[in-house]
Amino acid sequence: MVAVFDEALRRRTSTRPETHPAPTGASQPGVGAEIGIHNVSHAFDTPKGRLPVLLNVNLTVKAGEFVALLGPSGCGKSTLLRLVAGLEPATRGELWQDGQPITQPDPSRIVVFQDPTLFPWRTVWDNVALGLQTRGLLKTAKARVDAALERVGLSQFAQSFPHQLSGGMAQRVAFARALVNDPQLLVLDEPLGKLDSLTRLAMQSELVELWRKNGFSALLVTHDVEEALFLAQRVVIFSDRPAQIKAEFTVDLPYPRHRSDPLITELRRQALHHLGLDASW
Ligand SMILES: Nc1ncnc2c1ncn2[C@@H]1O[C@H](COP(=O)(O)OP(=O)(O)OP(=O)(O)O)[C@@H](O)[C@H]1O
């Protein structure tokens, strides 16, 4: 039994590929972006000197793929997300989206943070519409905002204000604000990190459904190993700072997933081991 399980596990997990697929061409709306991270290193200048944060990171997110990043606190995960989002340039190496270099923020790549950061004086509808307004897309705004709110189940709260929402609802507004742009990549920086545990479980399922229905690629940073294994097709584990990729697992399970699946249990054990937490619980 153990041997059979190990063999199944061996087939379902993979070691890191040495090479990365060639970029496939121009981005298309509604289709997940392919992201290439090639030999990326990054360092910050601090009052105490140079702080190396990322070291020779190589990673490809395939079009439409859901990839989760795990690693010790402060190792450099959010920094990598900022580089992918185009919020700052890498010290060394290259980042690509569908064959084009990532040099600046772009509405095809939307970041969702832990804090929904809604404007309290604007209604839910107006918060979601904000990005379209700033991009001069008001003509199509009504249909797009209505559709985005429907996708996250908040149509009835369009005229509510942020203080009238629960934490989970506010984060759904943040997802709607992202979806209204028809993103090709969602960059997710602990988006469920501030929610209570029950809401978090429900929102994990909702996030999977949004991803499956909308076709975007997703790059998620989380501290929650179960969340990574429940959501992602691939889980990448980083070392302590400067972050290097230590291990990578393919989570070859169909959706919707069962949290008690033996593969999830086994991959959790392996992930915790790589994170230096050899837990027996
Ligand atoms: N703009 C900056 N200037 C200087 N140092 C920075 C800057 N941004 C981040 N750092 C430092 O870089 C390191 C990595 O930070 P980062 O936020 O990427 O880590 P992380 O893995 O996302 O952490 P956590 O899991 O705790 O959120 C930290 O030591 C942080 O203090």
The ligand as a Tripos MOL2 file, in Angstrom:
@<TRIPOS>MOLECULE
LIG
   31    33     1     0     0
SMALL
NO_CHARGES

@<TRIPOS>ATOM
      1 N1         11.3910   48.7820   -0.1230 N.pl3     1 LIG1
      2 C1         12.1680   48.0610    0.6990 C.ar      1 LIG1
      3 N2         13.3090   48.5870    1.1680 N.ar      1 LIG1
      4 C2         14.1190   47.8590    1.9720 C.ar      1 LIG1
      5 N3         13.8520   46.6110    2.3800 N.ar      1 LIG1
      6 C3         12.7130   46.0500    1.9520 C.ar      1 LIG1
      7 C4         11.8030   46.7450    1.0990 C.ar      1 LIG1
      8 N4         10.7560   45.9340    0.8350 N.ar      1 LIG1
      9 C5         10.9810   44.7820    1.5020 C.ar      1 LIG1
     10 N5         12.1460   44.8560    2.1560 N.ar      1 LIG1
     11 C6         12.7560   43.7870    2.9540 C.3       1 LIG1
     12 O1         12.9290   42.6810    2.0810 O.3       1 LIG1
     13 C7         12.7090   41.4690    2.7700 C.3       1 LIG1
     14 C8         11.6440   40.6650    2.0450 C.3       1 LIG1
     15 O2         10.4060   41.3140    2.1870 O.3       1 LIG1
     16 P1          9.0860   40.6870    1.5650 P.3       1 LIG1
     17 O3          7.9500   41.5540    2.0020 O.co2     1 LIG1
     18 O4          9.2660   40.4540    0.1300 O.co2     1 LIG1
     19 O5          9.0370   39.2720    2.3100 O.3       1 LIG1
     20 P2          7.8450   38.2160    2.4040 P.3       1 LIG1
     21 O6          8.4550   36.8870    2.1560 O.co2     1 LIG1
     22 O7          6.7170   38.6190    1.5410 O.co2     1 LIG1
     23 O8          7.4660   38.3810    3.9460 O.3       1 LIG1
     24 P3          6.1230   37.9910    4.7050 P.3       1 LIG1
     25 O9          5.9220   36.5330    4.4310 O.co2     1 LIG1
     26 O10         6.4400   38.2420    6.1480 O.co2     1 LIG1
     27 O11         5.0210   38.8570    4.1790 O.co2     1 LIG1
     28 C9         12.3260   41.8460    4.1920 C.3       1 LIG1
     29 O12        13.4870   41.7510    4.9920 O.3       1 LIG1
     30 C10        11.8930   43.2980    4.0830 C.3       1 LIG1
     31 O13        12.1530   43.9810    5.2700 O.3       1 LIG1
@<TRIPOS>BOND
     1     1     2 1
     2     2     3 ar
     3     2     7 ar
     4     3     4 ar
     5     4     5 ar
     6     5     6 ar
     7     6     7 ar
     8     6    10 ar
     9     7     8 ar
    10     8     9 ar
    11     9    10 ar
    12    10    11 1
    13    11    12 1
    14    11    30 1
    15    12    13 1
    16    13    14 1
    17    13    28 1
    18    14    15 1
    19    15    16 1
    20    16    17 2
    21    16    18 1
    22    16    19 1
    23    19    20 1
    24    20    21 2
    25    20    22 1
    26    20    23 1
    27    23    24 1
    28    24    25 2
    29    24    26 1
    30    24    27 1
    31    28    29 1
    32    28    30 1
    33    30    31 1
@<TRIPOS>SUBSTRUCTURE
     1 LIG1         1 GROUP 0 **** ****
